[in-house]
Amino acid sequence: MLPSALLHGLDPDSGPDGRPPRRTARDWIVDSCCFLLAVLLFLMTAVGLRQQPEVPGGLAVADVVLGALSCCAVWLRRRRPVGLAVAMVAVGTVSSTSGGAGAVALFTLAVHRPFRYVAWIGGVDLALVPVYYWLRPDPDLPFAAAVVFVVLLAVSVIGWGMFVRSKRLLLLSLRERARRAETEARLRAEQAQRLAREAIAREMHDVLAHRLTLLSVHAGALEFRPDAPREEIARAAGVIRESAHEALQDLREIIGVLRAGESEDTAGERRQPTLAGLDALVAECREAGMKVILDHRVADPAAVPASVGRTAYRIAQETLTNARKHAPGAEVTLSLAGTPGEGLTVTVTNPPPTTEPTPVPGSGQGLIGLTERATLTGGRLEHGATPDGGFEVRAWLPWGRPGPTP
């Protein structure tokens, strides 16, 4: 029961090949009413025209014929609103029986076209009203009364049509706003999913890269040193077994967070690392055969904010993993210093490797992720080669002063 023009505006693909659809049931009803109204006014004017003996017979016949053709042309009002309105202005100057069709044409023009068309065509039509009644005076009304009545009637018809058009435009604008809101909601959902995937990928990299690097390094050592002492082989196998077990445990925890139907409370149970776990990380690296010097000059690690401590732990974990991959056998120095208000500084340096590193797949993405993680925390991270051929990673993280106790 919507107009075809409104239906096409709400759904541009509703018609075949994107063209406007045919008349709807409501269009047929409205067009039939407009046609009957034009015919009714035509008959009333034709009867009054027969009662005017001063009108010549030929002019009366031409008037009736033009009025009948105008009533039939009402069915073209949706396809040619501008052409019909212009034709009715020309016909209306010589035919009084076409007044009903002219009113319908003005109404259709106001509904289906912008105001500039209504202003020009309606203005010309109103300007010709005094000329018409000066040439063909009304036998029942004075000249001024007839002109005022017809002008008020035409203005009312145009105003009614503009009101209908404004309602349709309002409905279309609301529909467009709803469609835009749906699109923005979908884009926000896609962005949230993308950010969630990036966070999951970063978490999996931070958690599993350390374990899997241990597996790769020790498996490579066993491959290239099959004649190693029995004790070293047993220790390397133990490290591989323990690292594989811990990697599987970490992977199980991450997958548990991603399972469908996981509640927020359960998802929040996963323990996030803090600065207090740095000693355990260094001890684990030493047990794996790394030479690590820890220079921990933070007096109270528990006072470091959780987000800053977690970022510092991830930076230390990733840099130690990179040093194990790219500088095997080199002594790594891990320094932490900072106080509230000055920030926390994390520095990891290593000299050139003593042996050729074993190629490990998946290299080159860790430092990019660390730089992004430090930036999101409000800090910065710099890395590069040292003059002696080694490598250094230096990060600064904000550590504000604690606020007053309420």
N, C-alpha and C positions, 0 to 999 in steps of 0.2 A: 504493500500500500504506500510505497514511497514514489515520489516523482522520478521519472527516468533520468532527468538531469542531476538530481541529488544522488540517485543511486550510482550514476557514473562517477560523480565526485567522490563518493565514499569508497567505491571500488572501481578504479580505472579499467581493470581487466574484466569487468562484468559482461561487456558485449563482445561479439566475435571480432577478432583481430584488434582488440582495444578500442573499437568504435562504440559510440554511445548506444545503449540498448534501445530496443523498440519501446513503444508505449506500454506502460504498466496498467494494471487495472484502475489505479487512481487516475492516471492520465486519460483513459477513455471516459471515465465519469466526468472529470473536469471539462474535457473538450466537448463532450455531449451537452453539458450544461451551458457552456459558452455559446455553442451553436444554437441551442434552443433560445437562449436569451437574445442573441442577434436576430433570429427569425421572429421572435415575439415583437421586438422593437420595429423590425421591418414591416410586419403586418399592421401594427398600430400606425406607423407613419404612412403606409400606403393607403390605409382607409382615410386618414386625414387629408392626404393629397387628393383623393377623389372628390372631397368636399370643397376643394378650392377651384372654383370655375375660372379664376383669373390665370391659372397656370395652363399654358398651351398643352394640347393633347400629346404632341410629339415629345415635349420635354418631360411630361409625366411618364410616358412609356419608357423613355431613356433612363429616367430616375429609378423606376421600378426594376428595370433590367440590371442596372449597375448595383442596386441594393441586393438583388438576388445573387449576383455573382460575388458580391462582397461577403454575403453569408456563407457561401460555399468555400470562399478563400479562408475562412476561419480555421479550417482543418489544417492549413499550412502554417499556423502561427508558431508551432514549436521548431519547425525546420527553417523558416525564413522570417524571424520576428522583425528584423530591421526592414527588409523589403516589403513586408506586409504593412508595417506602420507607415512607411513612405507612400505606398500606393493608396492607403486609406486617407492620408492627408490630401492627396490629389483628388481622389474620388469624392471625398467629403465636401469639397468646394462646389460641386455641381449636383450632388445627389443627397437628398435629405433622408432617404430610406436606408442609407449605409451608415447611419449614426451608431447603431448598435455594434456593427462589425468594427467601426473605428474605435469605439471605447474598448472593445476586447483587444484590438491590436495595440493600443496604448498600454493597457494592463500587461500584456505579454511582453512588450518591449521593456517595461520597468522591471519585470521579474527576471528576464533572461539576459539583459545587457547592462553594462555599467551606466553610471549617471550621465556621462557625456552624450551618449546617444539619446537618452531621455530628454536632456536639456535642449539639444538642437531640434529634434523632431517634435517634441512636445511644445517647444517655444514657437516653432513655425505654425503648428496647428492652432495654438491659442491666438496667435497674431492674425490668423485668417478668419476667426470667428466673427469679429465685427464686419469684415468685408462680406462674409456670407449673408449675414442678416441685413446688411445694407442693400444687397442685390435682391434678396428674397426675404422680405419682412415676414415675421410670424403674425398670422391674423388674430391670434388670441392674446399675445403678450406685447408690451411695448418694446422698443428696440433695446433700451438699457437693461430691462429686466431679462429679456431673452439672452443677451450677451453675458450678463452676470451669472445666470443660471447655468448656461453651458460651460462657462469657464470654471465655475465651482465644481461642476460634475467632472470635468476633465482632470482638474487638480486632485480631486478625491480619488479618482481611478488611478492616477499616477502614484499618489501617495500610498494607496493600498498595495500596488505592485511593488513599490520600493520597500515597504514593510515586509512583504513576503520574501523578497530577495535578501533583506538583512537577516531574517531568521534562518534562511538556508545557509548563508555565509557563516553565521554563528555556529550552526551545526557542523559545517565542514571544518571550521577552525578548531572546534572542540575535538572532532575526530582526528585532525592532524596533530593536535597536541597530545592526544592519547597515543597515537601511533609513534610520535617522537619519544614520548615517555617510555613506551614499550621498547623502542630501539635502544634508548639510553640505559634502561634497566638490563637489557640483554648484553650491552657492551660492558656495563659494570660487572655483571656476572662473569663474563668472559675474562675481564681483567683480573677479577678476584681469583678465578681458577688459574690464570697464568701465574699470578703472584704466589698462589699456593703451590703450584708445581715447582716454581723456582725455589721457594723455601724448602720444599721436600727434597729437591735435587741437591741444594746446598747442605742440608742436614745429612743426607746419605753420603755425600762426598766427605764431609768433615768426619763422620763417624767411621766409615768403612775404609777410607783411603789409608788411614794409619795402620789398621789391621792388615789390609791386603798388601801394603808395601812390605810389611814384615814377612808375610808369606812369600812374596816375590823375591825379596833379597836373599832370604835363607834358602829357598828352593834353588835359586841361581847359584848360591855358594855350594850347595850339595852337588849340583850338576857339574860345576867346573872343578870341584875338589873332591872327587870320589875317593881319593887316597888320604883324606883327612883323618886325624886320630879318632878313635872310637868315641872318646868323651865329647869331642866337638860335634860329631855327627849326632850323637844322642841329644846334646843340648839344642842343636838346631832343629832336630825333629820335635823336641818338646816345645820349642818356641812356635813352630809351625802349627802343632796341634792346639796349643793354647790360643794362638791368634785366630785360628779357624773357628774355635769354639766361641771366642768372644765376638768375632765378626758375625757368626750366625745368631748369637744372642742379640746383638745390636740390630741386625736386620729384622729379627723377629719383633723387636719392640717397635721399630719404625713401621713395619707392615701392620702391626696391631693398631697403630694410630690411624692408618689409612683404611681400615676395614669399614665396610658399610654398617651404619647403625651404631658406630662407636660414640659414646657419650662424651661430653666435654670433660667431665670429671675423670673418666678413664684415660682420655687422651692427655690430660694434664699430669698424669701420674709418671710420665717418663721423666727421669732425673736429668736435669740439664747441668753440664759441667760448670764449675766455678773456679775462681782463682785458687781456692784451697786444694783443688785436685791437681795442681801443677806438680807438686812433689811426686805424686804417684805416677804421673806421666813421664817425668824424667827418670824415675826408677825403672819403669817398664822399658824405656829406651836403653838404659844402661844394661839391663838384663839381656836385651837383644844384641848386645855387643857394641853399642855406640859409645863414643867418648863425649860426654856432655858435662859442661861446667855450668852450674846454676848459680847466678849472682842475684839473689832475692833480697832486695833492699826495701821492701814494703813492710812497714812495721806491723800493720794490722790488716791482713788480707780479708778478714770478714767485714771490714768497713767499706771495702770497695763495692760500689753498686753492682747488683746482680748482672745487669746487661753489659756493663763494662768488663766485669770479671769473666763473663762467658766469652765475650769477644777476645779478650786477652788470651784465654785458654785456647780458643780455636786458632788464633794466630800462632801461638807457640806450637800447637799440635801440627799444624800444616807446615810450618817452617822446619820443624824437626823431621817430618816425613820427607820433605824435599831434600834436606841435607842428607838423609839416609839414601835417597835414590840417586842424587847427582854428585855427592861427595862422599862415597863410602870410605871409611877409615879415617876421615878427617875429624879433628876435635872441634866440637860445636860449643859455642859460648852463648848462653841464654841469660840475658840481664833484664831485670824488672826494677823500676824505680818510680817513685811518685808520691805525692802527698795531696790531700784534699785542697782544691783550689788551683793547683799547678798541673794536674793531670797525671796520667799513668803512661809511662814510656816502656815499650817492649822492644828489645834489640836482640837479634839473633845473627851471629856471624860465624863463618867457617872459612878456613884456609883452603887453598886448592886441593882437590882430591889426590890421594896418594896412589890410587889405582884407577884403572879405567872403569867408569860406572857401567853397570848392567842396564841395558835399555828396558824401561818399564812403560807399558802402554798407559795412555791417559794423562800424560804430562802436559803442562802448560796452562791449565785452567785454575790451579789452586790460588796463585797470586792474584789473578783477576777477581776471584771470589772474595779473597781477603781484603782487597782494596775496596770493593763494594761494601763489605760488612763494616769496615772501619768508617767509611763515609756515612753509612746509615746511622752509625752510633754518634756521629758528630765529630769524628776524629779524622786522621789521615794516615796513610801508609806509603812508605817509599822503599824501593828496593833497587839493587844494582850491584855490579861487580866492584870489588875493592882493588886498590892499586897493586896488591900482591897476587892478584888472580883469584882471590876468594869471592865470597858473596855475602851481602849484608841486607838484612830486612829490618827496617826501623819503623815503628808505629807509635803514634801518640793518640791517646784516648782521653776524652774529657772526664774529669773527676771533680765535681763541684763540692763546695763546702756543705756540710749538713745544716739544715735549717734549724731554727729555734724550736725547742720542745714546747708543744702547746700546753 
